[in-house]
Amino acid sequence: MSEVCYNAVGRRKKAIARIRLIPGEGNIIINRRPIDEYFGLETLKLAVRQPLTLTDTLGRFDVLATVNGG
């Protein structure tokens, strides 16, 4: 059985965000660092998790994000 993987790229001016969703345990990694290490404020962590919570996919996918610029 093949593994489902979703890739997306978002651009604005010189900023680029590359996101990859892979089946997993709900880990969120941003620029090779866990979300708790990358963001200090709980409100920022909540904003990142909100789309996954609304679509009921939090805990089903690992999120790997690479962001540059901006």
DAPE-V596528 format. One record per residue. N is the residue number from 1. PHI is phi in whole degrees, 0 to 359 (none if undefined). PSI is psi in whole degrees, 0 to 359 (999 if undefined). D_LAST is the distance of its C-alpha to the last C-alpha in Angstrom with 2 decimals. Layout:
n phi psi d_last
N PHI PSI D_LAST
N PHI PSI D_LAST
//
This chain:
n phi psi d_last
1 none 129 39.19
2 279 151 35.74
3 271 132 32.63
4 278 132 30.28
5 222 136 26.62
6 243 133 23.80
7 239 144 20.67
8 211 151 17.77
9 230 134 14.58
10 237 136 12.01
11 229 144 9.79
12 208 119 8.08
13 52 245 7.65
14 259 2 6.06
15 272 140 4.54
16 225 133 7.91
17 236 126 9.98
18 246 125 13.59
19 238 138 16.17
20 229 127 19.81
21 253 123 22.62
22 231 147 25.82
23 304 135 29.02
24 185 210 29.25
25 255 3 29.69
26 100 14 26.53
27 290 140 24.49
28 240 117 20.72
29 242 125 18.95
30 239 122 15.21
31 48 47 14.41
32 65 19 18.20
33 233 143 18.66
34 299 154 20.51
35 302 323 18.92
36 293 331 21.17
37 276 327 19.95
38 284 315 16.19
39 252 133 16.42
40 270 327 19.00
41 272 136 19.50
42 296 329 21.67
43 295 324 20.10
44 290 320 16.77
45 296 321 18.97
46 297 319 20.97
47 296 325 18.14
48 289 321 17.34
49 279 343 21.10
50 304 312 22.01
51 299 325 21.82
52 290 324 23.89
53 292 316 26.32
54 294 328 26.82
55 266 5 27.59
56 57 39 29.79
57 244 3 28.11
58 294 123 27.04
59 98 348 29.05
60 262 334 29.71
61 235 148 26.52
62 267 141 24.36
63 249 122 20.62
64 246 116 18.78
65 239 137 14.99
66 237 120 12.74
67 238 140 8.97
68 220 148 6.85
69 79 188 3.73
70 86 999 0.00
//
